[in-house]
């Protein structure tokens, strides 16, 4: 397969994620859309690595996966803490976090 198909799919997935981040107000949905955007970047990195015949893109994709896992852990921790304190789960209403 040609690399163009992988890049078109990656751009399409990234656009869906970016649209979700910009339109949704639920922090959990925003985290899921950020994951879509990171996975689109991973697909592009792996496609370029396959096209060039080296493993550098796959190594960077693994690093992005580690960063995405850390982002999910911190984000879900914040969402659970806000839910337990019965704070609003609307991003527009969460301008400042109080300890």
GUFI-334791 format. One record per atom (N, C-alpha, C, O): residue in one letter; atom name; z, x, y. Coordinates in Angstrom, 2 decimals. Atoms other than C-alpha are relative to their C-alpha. Last residue first. Example, Ala and Ser with C-alpha at 12.3 -4.5 7.8 and 13.67 -1.06 7.14 Angstrom:
// GUFI-334791
SITE   code   site         w         u         v
SITE      S      N     -0.06     -0.82     -1.19
SITE      S     CA      7.14     13.67     -1.06
SITE      S      C      0.73     -0.77      1.09
SITE      S      O      0.90     -0.26      2.20
SITE      A      N      0.00      0.89     -1.19
SITE      A     CA      7.80     12.30     -4.50
SITE      A      C      0.00      0.90      1.20
SITE      A      O      0.66      1.94      1.18
This chain:
// GUFI-334791
SITE   code   site         w         u         v
SITE      X      N     -0.72     -0.48      1.17
SITE      X     CA     46.76     -7.38     22.27
SITE      X      C      1.27     -0.70     -0.28
SITE      X      O      1.96     -0.37     -1.25
SITE      X      N     -1.38     -0.31     -0.34
SITE      X     CA     44.46     -9.28     24.62
SITE      X      C      0.73      0.40     -1.27
SITE      X      O      0.53     -0.21     -2.32
SITE      X      N     -0.87      0.10      1.17
SITE      X     CA     40.72     -9.21     24.19
SITE      X      C      1.39      0.45      0.40
SITE      X      O      1.58      1.52      0.97
SITE      X      N     -1.01     -1.05      0.08
SITE      X     CA     38.66     -9.90     27.28
SITE      X      C      0.87     -0.26     -1.21
SITE      X      O      1.24     -1.40     -1.48
SITE      X      N      0.33     -1.08     -0.95
SITE      X     CA     35.36    -11.75     27.61
SITE      X      C      1.02      1.13     -0.07
SITE      X      O      0.65      2.30      0.04
SITE      X      N     -0.78     -1.17      0.37
SITE      X     CA     35.78    -13.81     24.48
SITE      X      C     -0.26      1.17      0.95
SITE      X      O     -0.61      2.26      0.49
SITE      X      N     -1.40      0.20     -0.37
SITE      X     CA     34.63    -17.19     25.87
SITE      X      C      0.88      1.20     -0.31
SITE      X      O      2.04      1.21      0.08
SITE      X      N     -0.09      0.17     -1.45
SITE      X     CA     30.93    -16.29     25.88
SITE      X      C      1.44     -0.15      0.47
SITE      X      O      1.77      0.23      1.60
SITE      X      N      0.13     -1.30     -0.65
SITE      X     CA     31.18    -14.92     22.35
SITE      X      C      0.12     -0.11      1.52
SITE      X      O      0.65      0.80      2.17
SITE      X      N      1.22      0.05     -0.77
SITE      X     CA     32.53    -18.18     20.97
SITE      X      C     -0.09      1.29      0.81
SITE      X      O      0.86      1.66      1.49
SITE      X      N      0.98     -0.86      0.65
SITE      X     CA     35.12    -17.78     18.25
SITE      X      C     -1.36     -0.11      0.66
SITE      X      O     -2.39      0.02     -0.01
SITE      X      N      1.36      0.56      0.15
SITE      X     CA     37.88    -19.20     20.43
SITE      X      C     -0.95      1.02     -0.62
SITE      X      O     -0.92      2.20     -0.27
SITE      X      N      0.77     -0.28     -1.20
SITE      X     CA     41.32    -17.76     19.67
SITE      X      C     -1.40     -0.58     -0.18
SITE      X      O     -1.85     -0.76     -1.31
SITE      X      N      0.64      1.21     -0.51
SITE      X     CA     43.33    -19.41     16.94
SITE      X      C     -0.65      0.20      1.36
SITE      X      O     -0.61     -0.67      2.23
SITE      X      N     -0.69      0.32     -1.26
SITE      X     CA     45.47    -16.31     16.41
SITE      X      C     -0.56     -1.23      0.68
SITE      X      O     -0.15     -1.59      1.78
SITE      X      N     -1.42      0.21      0.29
SITE      X     CA     44.37    -16.19     12.77
SITE      X      C      0.79     -0.34      1.25
SITE      X      O      1.76     -1.10      1.18
SITE      X      N     -0.14      1.29      0.67
SITE      X     CA     40.71    -16.70     13.74
SITE      X      C      1.47     -0.30     -0.29
SITE      X      O      1.90     -1.44     -0.16
SITE      X      N      0.17      1.06     -1.00
SITE      X     CA     40.86    -13.86     16.26
SITE      X      C      0.19     -1.37     -0.63
SITE      X      O      0.76     -2.27      0.00
SITE      X      N     -1.16     -0.03     -0.90
SITE      X     CA     42.32    -11.48     13.69
SITE      X      C     -0.10     -1.09      1.06
SITE      X      O      0.90     -1.71      1.41
SITE      X      N     -1.14      0.55      0.73
SITE      X     CA     39.68    -12.53     11.13
SITE      X      C      1.25     -0.03      0.88
SITE      X      O      2.00     -1.01      0.85
SITE      X      N      0.22      1.44      0.14
SITE      X     CA     36.87    -11.98     13.65
SITE      X      C      1.17     -0.65     -0.74
SITE      X      O      1.62     -1.73     -0.35
SITE      X      N     -0.21      0.67     -1.29
SITE      X     CA     38.22     -8.58     14.65
SITE      X      C     -0.15     -1.51     -0.11
SITE      X      O      0.63     -2.25      0.48
SITE      X      N     -1.43     -0.10     -0.31
SITE      X     CA     38.50     -7.44     11.04
SITE      X      C      0.34     -0.68      1.32
SITE      X      O      1.35     -1.38      1.42
SITE      X      N     -0.67      1.05      0.76
SITE      X     CA     35.01     -8.77     10.36
SITE      X      C      1.51      0.04      0.19
SITE      X      O      2.16     -1.00      0.19
SITE      X      N      0.34      1.32     -0.53
SITE      X     CA     33.65     -6.65     13.18
SITE      X      C      0.69     -1.12     -0.74
SITE      X      O      1.23     -2.04     -0.11
SITE      X      N     -0.67      0.19     -1.29
SITE      X     CA     35.49     -3.48     12.17
SITE      X      C     -0.27     -1.40      0.55
SITE      X      O      0.65     -2.06      1.03
SITE      X      N     -1.45     -0.03      0.21
SITE      X     CA     34.45     -3.70      8.53
SITE      X      C      0.75     -0.26      1.30
SITE      X      O      1.68     -1.06      1.33
SITE      X      N     -0.40      1.26      0.62
SITE      X     CA     30.91     -4.78      9.36
SITE      X      C      1.50     -0.04     -0.20
SITE      X      O      2.12     -1.08      0.03
SITE      X      N      0.12      1.07     -1.01
SITE      X     CA     30.39     -1.90     11.79
SITE      X      C      0.46     -1.33     -0.57
SITE      X      O      1.12     -2.10      0.12
SITE      X      N     -1.13     -0.16     -0.92
SITE      X     CA     31.67      0.60      9.23
SITE      X      C      0.00     -1.10      1.06
SITE      X      O      1.05     -1.63      1.41
SITE      X      N     -1.20      0.41      0.74
SITE      X     CA     29.22     -0.73      6.65
SITE      X      C      1.24      0.12      0.87
SITE      X      O      2.12     -0.74      0.83
SITE      X      N      0.01      1.46      0.10
SITE      X     CA     26.38     -0.53      9.18
SITE      X      C      1.23     -0.50     -0.75
SITE      X      O      1.80     -1.53     -0.38
SITE      X      N     -0.36      0.52     -1.32
SITE      X     CA     27.25      3.09     10.00
SITE      X      C      0.06     -1.53     -0.02
SITE      X      O      0.95     -2.12      0.60
SITE      X      N     -1.42     -0.30     -0.17
SITE      X     CA     27.18      3.95      6.29
SITE      X      C      0.49     -0.53      1.34
SITE      X      O      1.57     -1.12      1.42
SITE      X      N     -0.76      0.92      0.85
SITE      X     CA     23.84      2.16      5.88
SITE      X      C      1.50      0.24      0.13
SITE      X      O      2.27     -0.72      0.13
SITE      X      N     -0.01      1.30     -0.69
SITE      X     CA     22.43      4.06      8.88
SITE      X      C      0.77     -1.03     -0.83
SITE      X      O      1.47     -1.87     -0.26
SITE      X      N     -0.95     -0.14     -1.11
SITE      X     CA     23.43      7.35      7.22
SITE      X      C      0.11     -1.32      0.76
SITE      X      O      1.21     -1.72      1.15
SITE      X      N     -1.34      0.02      0.58
SITE      X     CA     21.66      6.27      4.03
SITE      X      C      1.07      0.12      1.08
SITE      X      O      2.11     -0.54      1.00
SITE      X      N     -0.26      1.39      0.38
SITE      X     CA     18.54      5.44      6.05
SITE      X      C      1.38     -0.12     -0.64
SITE      X      O      2.08     -1.11     -0.40
SITE      X      N     -0.39      0.73     -1.21
SITE      X     CA     18.71      8.88      7.67
SITE      X      C      0.30     -1.46     -0.31
SITE      X      O      1.19     -2.06      0.31
SITE      X      N     -1.33     -0.50     -0.36
SITE      X     CA     18.66     10.47      4.22
SITE      X      C      0.51     -0.71      1.25
SITE      X      O      1.67     -1.11      1.31
SITE      X      N     -0.94      0.64      0.91
SITE      X     CA     15.75      8.25      3.21
SITE      X      C      1.42      0.47      0.26
SITE      X      O      2.36     -0.31      0.11
SITE      X      N     -0.19      1.39     -0.40
SITE      X     CA     13.82      9.28      6.30
SITE      X      C      0.98     -0.72     -0.89
SITE      X      O      1.73     -1.58     -0.42
SITE      X      N     -0.82      0.06     -1.21
SITE      X     CA     14.32     12.96      5.51
SITE      X      C      0.28     -1.44      0.45
SITE      X      O      1.40     -1.75      0.84
SITE      X      N     -1.18      0.84      0.22
SITE      X     CA     13.10     12.71      1.91
SITE      X      C      0.85     -0.18      1.25
SITE      X      O      1.93     -0.77      1.18
SITE      X      N     -1.27     -0.72      0.03
SITE      X     CA      9.55     14.03      2.31
SITE      X      C      1.16     -1.00     -0.12
SITE      X      O      0.94     -2.21     -0.15
SITE      X      N     -0.25     -0.70      1.25
SITE      X     CA      6.09     12.73      1.45
SITE      X      C      1.27      0.82     -0.02
SITE      X      O      1.42      1.68     -0.89
SITE      X      N      0.06     -1.44     -0.24
SITE      X     CA      4.99     11.87      4.97
SITE      X      C      0.32      0.82     -1.25
SITE      X      O      0.09      2.03     -1.28
SITE      X      N      1.32     -0.36     -0.49
SITE      X     CA      4.09      8.28      4.10
SITE      X      C     -0.13      1.51      0.19
SITE      X      O     -1.18      2.09     -0.07
SITE      X      N      0.96      0.10      1.11
SITE      X     CA      7.15      7.80      1.92
SITE      X      C     -1.39      0.45      0.45
SITE      X      O     -2.12      1.08     -0.31
SITE      X      N     -0.31     -1.08      0.95
SITE      X     CA      9.43      9.10      4.66
SITE      X      C     -0.98     -0.01     -1.16
SITE      X      O     -1.41      1.04     -1.62
SITE      X      N      0.49     -1.26     -0.56
SITE      X     CA      7.69      6.86      7.20
SITE      X      C      0.27      1.17     -0.93
SITE      X      O     -0.56      2.07     -1.05
SITE      X      N      1.46      0.05      0.02
SITE      X     CA      8.22      3.82      4.98
SITE      X      C     -0.59      1.29      0.57
SITE      X      O     -1.55      1.83      0.01
SITE      X      N      0.44     -0.27      1.37
SITE      X     CA     11.84      4.79      4.35
SITE      X      C     -1.52     -0.03     -0.10
SITE      X      O     -2.11      0.75     -0.85
SITE      X      N     -0.29     -1.39      0.34
SITE      X     CA     12.52      5.03      8.08
SITE      X      C     -0.49      0.36     -1.40
SITE      X      O     -1.09      1.42     -1.60
SITE      X      N      0.96     -0.85     -0.71
SITE      X     CA     10.72      1.74      8.80
SITE      X      C      0.24      1.48     -0.32
SITE      X      O     -0.71      2.23     -0.52
SITE      X      N      1.31      0.19      0.64
SITE      X     CA     12.69     -0.08      6.11
SITE      X      C     -1.05      0.89      0.67
SITE      X      O     -1.89      1.48     -0.01
SITE      X      N     -0.01     -0.72      1.27
SITE      X     CA     15.93      1.40      7.44
SITE      X      C     -1.34     -0.11     -0.71
SITE      X      O     -1.84      0.87     -1.27
SITE      X      N      0.12     -1.43     -0.31
SITE      X     CA     15.12      0.20     10.95
SITE      X      C     -0.02      0.85     -1.26
SITE      X      O     -0.76      1.83     -1.34
SITE      X      N      1.39     -0.19     -0.42
SITE      X     CA     14.54     -3.29      9.61
SITE      X      C     -0.25      1.45      0.37
SITE      X      O     -1.29      2.01      0.04
SITE      X      N      0.83     -0.06      1.21
SITE      X     CA     17.84     -3.03      7.76
SITE      X      C     -1.48      0.14      0.32
SITE      X      O     -2.23      0.78     -0.42
SITE      X      N     -0.21     -1.31      0.62
SITE      X     CA     19.60     -2.17     11.02
SITE      X      C     -0.83      0.15     -1.28
SITE      X      O     -1.37      1.22     -1.55
SITE      X      N      0.66     -1.00     -0.83
SITE      X     CA     18.05     -5.19     12.77
SITE      X      C      0.15      1.41     -0.61
SITE      X      O     -0.80      2.19     -0.60
SITE      X      N      1.45      0.13      0.17
SITE      X     CA     19.00     -7.52      9.93
SITE      X      C     -0.74      1.08      0.79
SITE      X      O     -1.70      1.67      0.29
SITE      X      N      0.32     -0.57      1.31
SITE      X     CA     22.55     -6.15     10.01
SITE      X      C     -1.50     -0.11     -0.29
SITE      X      O     -2.10      0.81     -0.84
SITE      X      N     -0.01     -1.46     -0.18
SITE      X     CA     22.68     -6.88     13.73
SITE      X      C     -0.32      0.71     -1.31
SITE      X      O     -1.00      1.74     -1.33
SITE      X      N      1.26     -0.34     -0.65
SITE      X     CA     21.62    -10.45     12.91
SITE      X      C     -0.09      1.50      0.30
SITE      X      O     -1.16      2.09      0.22
SITE      X      N      1.07      0.11      1.00
SITE      X     CA     24.47    -10.76     10.43
SITE      X      C     -1.35      0.37      0.60
SITE      X      O     -2.17      1.01     -0.06
SITE      X      N     -0.10     -1.14      0.92
SITE      X     CA     26.94     -9.44     13.01
SITE      X      C     -1.09     -0.03     -1.07
SITE      X      O     -1.66      1.01     -1.41
SITE      X      N      0.47     -1.18     -0.74
SITE      X     CA     25.64    -11.97     15.57
SITE      X      C      0.09      1.25     -0.87
SITE      X      O     -0.81      2.08     -0.85
SITE      X      N      1.46      0.07      0.03
SITE      X     CA     26.07    -14.75     13.01
SITE      X      C     -0.60      1.20      0.74
SITE      X      O     -1.63      1.74      0.34
SITE      X      N      0.40     -0.29      1.37
SITE      X     CA     29.71    -13.72     12.55
SITE      X      C     -1.52     -0.02     -0.14
SITE      X      O     -2.09      0.83     -0.83
SITE      X      N     -0.02     -1.45      0.27
SITE      X     CA     30.26    -13.49     16.30
SITE      X      C     -0.40      0.35     -1.43
SITE      X      O     -0.95      1.43     -1.65
SITE      X      N     -1.00     -0.22      1.03
SITE      X     CA     29.06    -17.09     16.89
SITE      X      C      0.02      1.49     -0.37
SITE      X      O     -1.03      2.04     -0.69
SITE      X      N     -1.28     -0.26     -0.65
SITE      X     CA     27.20    -17.35     20.20
SITE      X      C      1.11      0.23     -1.00
SITE      X      O      2.22      0.58     -0.60
SITE      X      N     -1.18      0.54      0.65
SITE      X     CA     23.60    -17.20     18.95
SITE      X      C      1.27      0.40      0.73
SITE      X      O      1.31      1.43      1.40
SITE      X      N     -0.14      1.45     -0.12
SITE      X     CA     20.53    -16.77     21.14
SITE      X      C      1.30     -0.54     -0.58
SITE      X      O      1.76     -1.59     -0.12
SITE      X      N      0.10      0.50     -1.37
SITE      X     CA     20.30    -13.06     21.96
SITE      X      C      0.28     -1.49      0.12
SITE      X      O      0.68     -1.95      1.19
SITE      X      N     -1.05     -0.59     -0.84
SITE      X     CA     21.61    -11.71     18.67
SITE      X      C     -0.02     -0.60      1.40
SITE      X      O      1.03     -0.85      1.99
SITE      X      N     -1.29      0.55      0.39
SITE      X     CA     19.45    -14.12     16.68
SITE      X      C      1.14      0.54      0.83
SITE      X      O      2.05     -0.21      1.19
SITE      X      N     -0.04      1.38     -0.50
SITE      X     CA     16.31    -13.20     18.60
SITE      X      C      1.33     -0.65     -0.34
SITE      X      O      1.89     -1.40      0.46
SITE      X      N     -0.19     -0.06     -1.45
SITE      X     CA     17.03     -9.52     17.98
SITE      X      C      0.06     -1.39      0.61
SITE      X      O      0.86     -1.64      1.52
SITE      X      N     -1.37     -0.42     -0.30
SITE      X     CA     17.50    -10.14     14.25
SITE      X      C      0.28      0.04      1.49
SITE      X      O      1.34     -0.39      1.93
SITE      X      N     -0.87      1.10      0.39
SITE      X     CA     14.26    -12.11     13.94
SITE      X      C      1.45      0.33      0.32
SITE      X      O      2.18     -0.51      0.84
SITE      X      N      0.14      1.05     -1.02
SITE      X     CA     12.43     -9.44     15.93
SITE      X      C      0.86     -1.21     -0.33
SITE      X      O      1.44     -1.81      0.57
SITE      X      N     -0.73     -0.42     -1.20
SITE      X     CA     13.80     -6.69     13.66
SITE      X      C     -0.08     -1.07      1.08
SITE      X      O      0.92     -1.32      1.76
SITE      X      N     -1.43      0.15      0.29
SITE      X     CA     12.63     -8.58     10.56
SITE      X      C      0.84      0.40      1.21
SITE      X      O      1.83     -0.26      1.52
SITE      X      N     -0.29      1.43      0.11
SITE      X     CA      9.13     -8.95     12.04
SITE      X      C      1.48     -0.25     -0.26
SITE      X      O      2.08     -1.12      0.37
SITE      X      N      0.00      0.55     -1.36
SITE      X     CA      9.01     -5.31     13.14
SITE      X      C      0.34     -1.48      0.00
SITE      X      O      1.04     -1.96      0.88
SITE      X      N     -1.17     -0.53     -0.69
SITE      X     CA     10.01     -4.15      9.66
SITE      X      C      0.10     -0.56      1.41
SITE      X      O      1.19     -0.93      1.85
SITE      X      N     -1.16      0.71      0.54
SITE      X     CA      7.42     -6.40      8.05
SITE      X      C      1.28      0.43      0.67
SITE      X      O      2.14     -0.39      0.98
SITE      X      N      0.11      1.37     -0.50
SITE      X     CA      4.76     -5.01     10.38
SITE      X      C      1.18     -0.83     -0.50
SITE      X      O      1.77     -1.59      0.25
SITE      X      N     -0.42      0.00     -1.40
SITE      X     CA      5.96     -1.47      9.64
SITE      X      C     -0.10     -1.39      0.63
SITE      X      O      0.73     -1.74      1.46
SITE      X      N     -1.44     -0.21     -0.06
SITE      X     CA      5.79     -1.99      5.89
SITE      X      C      0.50     -0.06      1.43
SITE      X      O      1.57     -0.63      1.70
SITE      X      N     -0.64      1.22      0.50
SITE      X     CA      2.31     -3.48      6.14
SITE      X      C      1.52      0.11      0.04
SITE      X      O      2.21     -0.85      0.39
SITE      X      N      0.06      1.02     -1.06
SITE      X     CA      1.13     -0.62      8.36
SITE      X      C      0.70     -1.28     -0.46
SITE      X      O      1.38     -1.92      0.34
SITE      X      N     -1.26     -0.02     -0.74
SITE      X     CA      2.28      1.97      5.81
SITE      X      C      0.05     -1.10      1.06
SITE      X      O      1.13     -1.51      1.48
SITE      X      N      0.08     -0.72     -1.26
SITE      X     CA     -0.64      1.06      3.54
SITE      X      C      1.33     -0.12      0.74
SITE      X      O      2.04     -1.11      0.59
SITE      X      N      0.00      0.84     -1.19
SITE      X     CA      0.00      0.00      0.00
SITE      X      C      0.00      0.88      1.24
SITE      X      O      0.50      2.00      1.24
